[in-house]
Amino acid sequence: MNLEDLKFHFENARGFTSTLRGVPLSVENLELCKEFASDIHECPRSDIRVKYRGPRISNSHHTLRKEAHSFDVYYWKRYS
């Protein structure tokens, strides 16, 4: 994934609560997107959350990582 791809997914998330939306699932993309989101929000990576997208085969409420085809990245501020 390159910078143009990140810009596309960043703009695709406009109007939603996610920072990046619809990113194709791979370990490299996941790490790159977590780093990108933590840099944008100037927060630690522990405040970055991932929601997997795809069919809900095993669990009716959530998509499991092994069944996902893409993911969204969210920023959740921890309150201390």
URHU-V296985 format. One record per pair of residues at least 4 apart in sequence whose C-alpha atoms are under 8 Angstrom apart, sorted by the first residue. I is the first residue (numbers start at 1). J is the second residue. Records with the same first field share a line. If there is no record, write none. Layout:
# URHU-V296985
I=J ; J
This chain:
# URHU-V296985
1=5 ; 6 ; 29
2=6
3=7
4=8
5=9
6=10 ; 20 ; 33
7=11
8=12
9=13 ; 20 ; 21 ; 22 ; 23
10=14 ; 19 ; 20 ; 21
11=20
12=20 ; 21 ; 22
13=17 ; 18 ; 19 ; 20 ; 21
14=19
17=74
18=72 ; 73 ; 74 ; 75
19=37 ; 72 ; 73 ; 74 ; 75
20=33 ; 37 ; 72 ; 73 ; 74
21=71 ; 72 ; 73
22=53 ; 70 ; 71 ; 72
23=29 ; 70 ; 71 ; 72
24=29 ; 69 ; 70 ; 71
25=29 ; 30 ; 68 ; 69 ; 70 ; 71
26=30
27=31
28=32
29=33
30=34
31=35
32=36
33=37 ; 73
34=38 ; 45 ; 48 ; 73
35=39 ; 45
36=40
37=41 ; 48 ; 73 ; 74 ; 75
38=42 ; 43 ; 44 ; 45 ; 47 ; 48
39=43
41=75
43=47
44=48
47=75 ; 76 ; 77 ; 78
48=73 ; 74 ; 75 ; 76
49=73 ; 74 ; 75 ; 76
50=71 ; 72 ; 73 ; 74
51=71 ; 72 ; 73 ; 74
52=62 ; 63 ; 64 ; 65 ; 68 ; 69 ; 70 ; 71 ; 72
53=63 ; 68 ; 69 ; 70 ; 71 ; 72
54=63 ; 67 ; 68 ; 69 ; 70
55=63 ; 67 ; 68
56=60 ; 61 ; 62 ; 63 ; 64 ; 67
57=63 ; 67
58=63 ; 64
59=63 ; 64
63=67 ; 68
64=68
